[in-house]
Amino acid sequence: MNISLKKPLAIFDLETTGTNVTSDRIVEIAIIKVNTDGTEEKYLKRVNPEMPIPIEVSEIHGIYEKDIADAPTFSQIAAEVVAFIGDADLAGYNSNKFDIPVLAEELMRAKSTFDVSNRQFVDVQNIFHKMEQRTLSAAYKFYCNKEIENAHNAMYDAEATWDVLKAQIERYDQLEGNVDFLSNFSKAGNNNLLDFAGRLAINDKGEAIYNFGKHKNKTIKDVAKTEPGYYGWMLDADFPLYTKQCLRKEMEKIKLEKEIKETTVNLEDKLNALKNKFK
């Protein structure tokens, strides 16, 4: 294995009720945790999504409502998922756009303190698309010379993704076998996004900006001054929970900066008043 790990790497795959990050739910989660010594641990759990699974979705991944009727809810397994992942970086196939955002939403609904901000994310699909422009099945055939016989089975897909990543590192000399490089290489588009959904970003000046809609490319600070209600609208609208959390943090920074500035001005005024008093 030509990948060096500073900390474990958790390769995971989700099967869900659909493809909407904000409203759909997990029905199966599979994780392969690769430790720094190369050993592997596996976690597989079916989940009751507490909502119907559309029949057309069940026909894709093979999980029907009867299959998860007695399964635990995600809130009931959130703690063990977090414990299994530990401090690992995260990897998957199309994970930056789907699996990681969905996992983050589920963890937030479960009131988990799991922090994704200090982890690297390796998206095997982005590496593959930059190199060959194919799907997971084609990637598995191309890199591993194997056919996917049980597609949309979460553990099978996670294992295939891990096999493809190892084969990619072996195949391409320009791919460094470390998670920092792979994480940066597998990012698509704007690498300065604040949230997974791409609604918030950092501009060239290091300022937090809106990355969509009528205020696209405007700083969050400027919009807070010109249209303060926009922040409240976003919190009430159908945006991912993680996007809202990131926006709250930026607004808290803005509030803190304002308070510090006001305090500094007040102190300077008092200091000047004292100076004038004792002239």
Secondary structure as UniProt FT lines:
FT   STRAND          9..16
FT   TURN            21..23
FT   STRAND          26..34
FT   TURN            36..37
FT   STRAND          40..46
FT   HELIX           55..61
FT   HELIX           65..67
FT   TURN            69..70
FT   HELIX           74..85
FT   TURN            86..87
FT   STRAND          89..92
FT   HELIX           95..99
FT   HELIX           100..109
FT   TURN            110..111
FT   TURN            117..118
FT   STRAND          121..123
FT   HELIX           124..131
FT   HELIX           136..144
FT   TURN            151..152
FT   HELIX           154..171
FT   TURN            173..174
FT   HELIX           179..185
FT   TURN            191..192
FT   TURN            196..197
FT   STRAND          200..202
FT   TURN            204..205
FT   STRAND          208..210
FT   HELIX           213..215
FT   TURN            216..217
FT   HELIX           220..226
FT   HELIX           229..236
FT   HELIX           241..277
//
